[in-house]
Amino acid sequence: MSEQTSASNYWKANLRIIFICMGVWALVSFGFGILLRPLLAGIPIGGTDLGFWFAQQGSIYTFIVIIFFYTWYMNRLDREYGVDEQ
């Protein structure tokens, strides 16, 4: 595999995981917190309904999980393509 093809594949994989992470975050923050809030209103969690919880706390927790997942995934991808820092 040439270096140009390898770099192209690396960036395709990088962009793919970025779009997936952003899609998950958009679904949780905008979808669950705003658009689907009326459907989630009947599910109680922590003294409030699930839609409100996603709007106030769930999207933040999801974002933190996405940060750790992205870090783990990119370290693995860097090792696979030989661009890691070690």
DSSP file (Angstrom, degrees, kcal/mol; ACC not computed):
  #  RESIDUE AA STRUCTURE BP1 BP2  ACC     N-H-->O    O-->H-N    N-H-->O    O-->H-N    TCO  KAPPA ALPHA  PHI   PSI    X-CA   Y-CA   Z-CA
    1    1 A M              0   0    0      0, 0.0     2,-0.0     0, 0.0     0, 0.0   0.000 360.0 360.0 360.0 130.4    0.0    0.0    0.0
    2    2 A S     >  -     0   0    0      1,-0.1     4,-2.3     4,-0.0     5,-0.2  -0.285 360.0-114.5 -74.4 163.3    1.4    3.4   -1.0
    3    3 A E  H  > S+     0   0    0      1,-0.2     4,-2.4     2,-0.2     5,-0.2   0.863 116.4  53.3 -65.8 -36.3    1.9    6.2    1.5
    4    4 A Q  H  > S+     0   0    0      2,-0.2     4,-2.1     1,-0.2    -1,-0.2   0.908 110.9  46.0 -66.0 -42.2   -0.7    8.3   -0.3
    5    5 A T  H  > S+     0   0    0      2,-0.2     4,-2.6     1,-0.2    -2,-0.2   0.895 112.5  51.1 -66.4 -40.7   -3.3    5.5   -0.2
    6    6 A S  H  X S+     0   0    0     -4,-2.3     4,-2.2     2,-0.2    -2,-0.2   0.918 111.1  47.1 -63.0 -44.2   -2.5    4.9    3.5
    7    7 A A  H  X S+     0   0    0     -4,-2.4     4,-2.2     2,-0.2    -2,-0.2   0.891 112.3  50.7 -64.4 -39.5   -2.9    8.6    4.4
    8    8 A S  H  X S+     0   0    0     -4,-2.1     4,-2.1     2,-0.2    -2,-0.2   0.914 111.4  47.1 -64.7 -43.5   -6.2    8.7    2.4
    9    9 A N  H  X S+     0   0    0     -4,-2.6     4,-2.3     2,-0.2    -2,-0.2   0.873 110.1  54.2 -65.6 -37.1   -7.6    5.7    4.2
   10   10 A Y  H  X S+     0   0    0     -4,-2.2     4,-2.3     1,-0.2    -2,-0.2   0.937 111.0  44.5 -61.7 -47.1   -6.5    7.1    7.5
   11   11 A W  H  X S+     0   0    0     -4,-2.2     4,-2.8     2,-0.2     5,-0.2   0.837 110.7  54.3 -70.6 -31.9   -8.4   10.4    7.0
   12   12 A K  H  X S+     0   0    0     -4,-2.1     4,-2.2     2,-0.2    -1,-0.2   0.927 111.8  44.9 -63.6 -43.6  -11.4    8.6    5.6
   13   13 A A  H  X S+     0   0    0     -4,-2.3     4,-2.0     2,-0.2    -2,-0.2   0.884 113.5  51.1 -66.2 -38.2  -11.5    6.5    8.8
   14   14 A N  H  X S+     0   0    0     -4,-2.3     4,-1.9     2,-0.2    -2,-0.2   0.939 112.5  44.7 -64.5 -48.4  -10.9    9.6   10.9
   15   15 A L  H  X S+     0   0    0     -4,-2.8     4,-2.6     1,-0.2     5,-0.2   0.868 110.1  56.4 -64.6 -36.3  -13.8   11.6    9.2
   16   16 A R  H  X S+     0   0    0     -4,-2.2     4,-2.1    -5,-0.2    -1,-0.2   0.930 109.5  44.4 -62.4 -45.2  -16.1    8.6    9.5
   17   17 A I  H  X S+     0   0    0     -4,-2.0     4,-2.5     2,-0.2    -1,-0.2   0.848 111.8  53.9 -70.6 -32.2  -15.7    8.3   13.3
   18   18 A I  H  X S+     0   0    0     -4,-1.9     4,-2.6     2,-0.2     5,-0.2   0.945 110.6  45.9 -63.9 -46.8  -16.0   12.1   13.6
   19   19 A F  H  X S+     0   0    0     -4,-2.6     4,-2.1     2,-0.2    -2,-0.2   0.871 113.0  50.4 -64.7 -37.0  -19.4   12.1   11.7
   20   20 A I  H  X S+     0   0    0     -4,-2.1     4,-2.4    -5,-0.2    -1,-0.2   0.943 112.4  46.4 -65.6 -46.8  -20.6    9.1   13.7
   21   21 A C  H  X S+     0   0    0     -4,-2.5     4,-2.4     1,-0.2    -2,-0.2   0.917 114.0  47.7 -62.2 -43.7  -19.7   10.8   17.1
   22   22 A M  H  X S+     0   0    0     -4,-2.6     4,-2.4     1,-0.2    -1,-0.2   0.864 110.9  52.5 -66.1 -35.3  -21.3   14.0   16.0
   23   23 A G  H  X S+     0   0    0     -4,-2.1     4,-2.5    -5,-0.2    -2,-0.2   0.910 109.9  47.7 -65.6 -42.5  -24.4   12.2   14.8
   24   24 A V  H  X S+     0   0    0     -4,-2.4     4,-2.4     2,-0.2    -2,-0.2   0.925 113.4  48.0 -63.5 -44.3  -24.8   10.4   18.1
   25   25 A W  H  X S+     0   0    0     -4,-2.4     4,-3.0     1,-0.2     5,-0.4   0.897 112.0  49.2 -65.1 -39.7  -24.3   13.7   20.0
   26   26 A A  H  X>S+     0   0    0     -4,-2.4     4,-1.9     2,-0.2     5,-1.8   0.908 111.2  50.4 -64.9 -41.4  -26.9   15.5   17.8
   27   27 A L  I  <>S+     0   0    0     -4,-2.5     5,-2.3     3,-0.2     6,-0.2   0.929 116.3  41.0 -61.5 -45.3  -29.4   12.6   18.3
   28   28 A V  I  <>S+     0   0    0     -4,-2.4     5,-0.9     3,-0.2    -2,-0.2   0.942 124.5  34.2 -70.6 -47.9  -29.0   12.7   22.1
   29   29 A S  I  <5S+     0   0    0     -4,-3.0     4,-0.2    -5,-0.2    -3,-0.2   0.956 134.6  21.2 -77.6 -49.7  -28.9   16.5   22.6
   30   30 A F  I  X>S+     0   0    0     -4,-1.9     5,-2.2    -5,-0.4     4,-1.4   0.901 130.1  42.5 -85.9 -43.8  -31.2   17.8   19.9
   31   31 A G  I  4XS+     0   0    0     -5,-1.8     5,-3.8     3,-0.2     6,-0.3   0.983 126.4  27.6 -68.1 -59.3  -33.3   14.6   19.2
   32   32 A F  I  4<S+     0   0    0     -5,-2.3    23,-0.2     3,-0.2    -3,-0.2   0.864 126.5  46.2 -73.3 -35.9  -33.9   13.3   22.7
   33   33 A G  I  4<S+     0   0    0     -5,-0.9    -1,-0.2    -4,-0.2    -3,-0.2   0.771 133.3   5.7 -80.0 -26.5  -33.7   16.7   24.4
   34   34 A I  I ><5S+     0   0    0     -4,-1.4     3,-0.5    -5,-0.1    -3,-0.2   0.722 130.3  37.6-122.3 -61.1  -35.9   18.7   22.1
   35   35 A L  I 3 <S+     0   0    0     -5,-2.2    -3,-0.2     1,-0.2     4,-0.2   0.908 126.4  32.4 -69.1 -43.5  -37.7   16.8   19.3
   36   36 A L  T 3><S+     0   0    0     -5,-3.8     4,-1.6    -6,-0.2     3,-0.5   0.306  86.9 106.9 -97.3   8.9  -38.5   13.6   21.1
   37   37 A R  H <> S+     0   0    0     -3,-0.5     4,-0.8    -6,-0.3    14,-0.3   0.890  76.0  54.0 -57.7 -43.0  -39.0   15.2   24.5
   38   38 A P  H  4 S+     0   0    0      0, 0.0     3,-0.4     0, 0.0     4,-0.3   0.872 109.4  49.2 -60.6 -33.9  -42.9   14.9   24.4
   39   39 A L  H  4 S+     0   0    0     -3,-0.5     3,-0.4     1,-0.2    -2,-0.2   0.812 114.7  44.5 -72.3 -29.0  -42.5   11.1   23.8
   40   40 A L  H >< S+     0   0    0     -4,-1.6     3,-1.5    -3,-0.3    10,-1.0   0.461  87.2  93.9 -92.1  -2.2  -40.0   10.8   26.7
   41   41 A A  T 3< S+     0   0    0     -4,-0.8    -1,-0.2    -3,-0.4    -2,-0.1   0.781  79.2  57.5 -64.4 -27.9  -42.1   12.9   29.1
   42   42 A G  T 3  S+     0   0    0     -3,-0.4    -1,-0.3    -4,-0.3    -2,-0.1   0.530  87.2  86.3 -82.1  -4.5  -43.8    9.9   30.6
   43   43 A I  S <  S-     0   0    0     -3,-1.5     7,-2.2     2,-0.0     2,-0.2  -0.851  72.0-147.9-100.7 109.3  -40.6    8.1   31.7
   44   44 A P  E     +A   49   0A   0      0, 0.0     2,-0.3     0, 0.0     5,-0.2  -0.533  23.3 167.5 -80.0 141.9  -39.5    9.3   35.1
   45   45 A I  E >   -A   48   0A   0      3,-3.5     3,-1.6    -2,-0.2     8,-0.1  -0.914  67.3 -13.0-151.2 124.3  -35.8    9.5   36.0
   46   46 A G  T 3  S-     0   0    0     -2,-0.3     3,-0.1     1,-0.3     0, 0.0   0.801 127.9 -50.0  57.4  34.6  -34.2   11.2   38.9
   47   47 A G  T 3  S+     0   0    0      1,-0.3    -1,-0.3     0, 0.0     2,-0.3   0.492 128.4  66.3  85.7   3.0  -37.4   13.1   39.9
   48   48 A T  E <  S-A   45   0A   0     -3,-1.6    -3,-3.5    -5,-0.1    -1,-0.3  -0.832  91.7 -79.5-141.1 179.7  -38.0   14.5   36.4
   49   49 A D  E  >  -A   44   0A   0     -2,-0.3     4,-2.1    -5,-0.2    -8,-0.2  -0.503  38.3-115.1 -86.9 160.2  -38.9   13.2   33.0
   50   50 A L  H  > S+     0   0    0     -7,-2.2     4,-2.5   -10,-1.0     5,-0.2   0.843 112.2  56.1 -63.6 -37.2  -36.4   11.5   30.6
   51   51 A G  H  > S+     0   0    0    -11,-0.5     4,-2.0   -14,-0.3    -1,-0.2   0.920 109.8  45.3 -62.6 -44.3  -36.7   14.2   27.9
   52   52 A F  H  > S+     0   0    0      2,-0.2     4,-2.2     1,-0.2     5,-0.3   0.897 111.2  54.2 -65.0 -39.9  -35.8   17.0   30.4
   53   53 A W  H  X>S+     0   0    0     -4,-2.1     4,-3.3     1,-0.2     5,-2.8   0.924 109.0  47.8 -61.1 -44.6  -32.9   14.8   31.8
   54   54 A F  I  <>S+     0   0    0     -4,-2.5     5,-2.0     3,-0.2   -21,-0.2   0.904 112.2  50.2 -62.9 -39.7  -31.5   14.4   28.3
   55   55 A A  I  <5S+     0   0    0     -4,-2.0    -1,-0.2   -23,-0.2    -2,-0.2   0.869 123.7  28.9 -66.1 -35.8  -31.7   18.1   27.6
   56   56 A Q  I  <5S-     0   0    0     -4,-2.2    -2,-0.2    -5,-0.1    -3,-0.2   0.861 142.2  -3.1 -95.9 -40.2  -30.0   19.1   30.9
   57   57 A Q  I  X5S+     0   0    0     -4,-3.3     4,-2.6    -5,-0.3     5,-0.2   0.703 115.6  69.2-125.2 -36.4  -27.6   16.3   31.8
   58   58 A G  I  ><S+     0   0    0     -5,-2.8     4,-2.6     1,-0.2    -4,-0.2   0.868 100.4  50.3 -61.0 -39.8  -27.8   13.4   29.3
   59   59 A S  H  ><S+     0   0    0     -5,-2.0     4,-2.1    -6,-0.3    -1,-0.2   0.862 111.3  49.7 -68.0 -33.8  -26.3   15.3   26.4
   60   60 A I  H  > S+     0   0    0     -3,-0.2     4,-2.1    -6,-0.2    -2,-0.2   0.938 112.7  46.1 -68.8 -46.0  -23.4   16.4   28.6
   61   61 A Y  H  X S+     0   0    0     -4,-2.6     4,-2.3     1,-0.2    -2,-0.2   0.910 112.8  51.0 -61.2 -42.0  -22.7   12.8   29.9
   62   62 A T  H  X S+     0   0    0     -4,-2.6     4,-2.6    -5,-0.2    -1,-0.2   0.909 108.2  52.2 -62.2 -41.9  -23.0   11.5   26.3
   63   63 A F  H  X S+     0   0    0     -4,-2.1     4,-2.1     2,-0.2    -1,-0.2   0.900 109.1  49.7 -61.9 -41.1  -20.5   14.1   25.1
   64   64 A I  H  X S+     0   0    0     -4,-2.1     4,-1.9     2,-0.2    -1,-0.2   0.914 111.5  48.5 -64.3 -42.7  -18.0   13.1   27.8
   65   65 A V  H  X S+     0   0    0     -4,-2.3     4,-2.6     1,-0.2    -2,-0.2   0.904 110.1  52.6 -63.0 -41.0  -18.4    9.4   26.9
   66   66 A I  H  X S+     0   0    0     -4,-2.6     4,-3.0     1,-0.2     5,-0.2   0.893 106.0  54.2 -62.7 -39.7  -17.9   10.3   23.2
   67   67 A I  H  X S+     0   0    0     -4,-2.1     4,-2.2     2,-0.2    -1,-0.2   0.936 111.9  43.4 -60.0 -46.9  -14.7   12.2   24.1
   68   68 A F  H  X S+     0   0    0     -4,-1.9     4,-2.4     2,-0.2    -2,-0.2   0.899 115.0  49.5 -67.1 -39.7  -13.2    9.1   25.8
   69   69 A F  H  X S+     0   0    0     -4,-2.6     4,-2.9     2,-0.2     5,-0.2   0.928 111.2  49.3 -63.2 -44.9  -14.5    6.8   23.0
   70   70 A Y  H  X S+     0   0    0     -4,-3.0     4,-2.9     2,-0.2     5,-0.2   0.906 111.2  49.8 -61.6 -42.2  -12.9    9.0   20.3
   71   71 A T  H  X S+     0   0    0     -4,-2.2     4,-2.1    -5,-0.2    -1,-0.2   0.935 113.6  45.3 -61.7 -46.9   -9.6    9.2   22.2
   72   72 A W  H  X S+     0   0    0     -4,-2.4     4,-1.9     2,-0.2    -2,-0.2   0.931 115.6  46.8 -61.9 -46.1   -9.5    5.4   22.5
   73   73 A Y  H  X S+     0   0    0     -4,-2.9     4,-2.7     1,-0.2    -2,-0.2   0.907 112.1  49.2 -65.2 -43.4  -10.5    4.8   18.9
   74   74 A M  H  X S+     0   0    0     -4,-2.9     4,-2.9     2,-0.2    -1,-0.2   0.866 108.5  53.4 -68.3 -34.7   -8.1    7.3   17.5
   75   75 A N  H  X S+     0   0    0     -4,-2.1     4,-2.0    -5,-0.2    -1,-0.2   0.919 112.0  46.1 -62.3 -41.8   -5.2    5.9   19.5
   76   76 A R  H  X S+     0   0    0     -4,-1.9     4,-2.1     2,-0.2    -2,-0.2   0.914 113.9  48.1 -64.9 -42.8   -6.1    2.5   18.0
   77   77 A L  H  X S+     0   0    0     -4,-2.7     4,-2.0     2,-0.2    -2,-0.2   0.888 109.4  53.2 -65.6 -39.8   -6.4    3.9   14.5
   78   78 A D  H  X>S+     0   0    0     -4,-2.9     5,-2.5     1,-0.2     6,-0.7   0.911 110.2  47.3 -61.4 -43.1   -3.0    5.8   14.9
   79   79 A R  H ><5S+     0   0    0     -4,-2.0     3,-0.6     3,-0.2    -1,-0.2   0.898 109.9  54.0 -64.5 -39.4   -1.3    2.5   15.9
   80   80 A E  H 3<5S+     0   0    0     -4,-2.1    -2,-0.2     1,-0.2    -1,-0.2   0.878 116.2  37.3 -63.1 -38.4   -2.9    0.7   12.9
   81   81 A Y  H 3<5S-     0   0    0     -4,-2.0    -1,-0.2    -5,-0.1    -2,-0.2   0.384 112.8-115.7 -97.5   3.5   -1.6    3.3   10.4
   82   82 A G  T <<5S+     0   0    0     -4,-0.6    -3,-0.2    -3,-0.6    -4,-0.1   0.799  84.5 112.3  72.4  29.4    1.7    3.8   12.1
   83   83 A V      < +     0   0    0     -5,-2.5    -4,-0.2    -6,-0.2    -5,-0.1   0.121  40.8 128.5-117.2  19.3    1.3    7.4   13.1
   84   84 A D        -     0   0    0     -6,-0.7    -9,-0.0     1,-0.1    -8,-0.0  -0.264  66.7-119.4 -73.7 165.4    1.1    7.0   16.8
   85   85 A E              0   0    0      1,-0.2    -1,-0.1    -2,-0.0    -6,-0.0   0.515 360.0 360.0 -84.9  -5.2    3.3    9.0   19.1
   86   86 A Q              0   0    0      0, 0.0    -1,-0.2     0, 0.0    -2,-0.0   0.457 360.0 360.0 -95.1 360.0    5.1    6.1   20.7
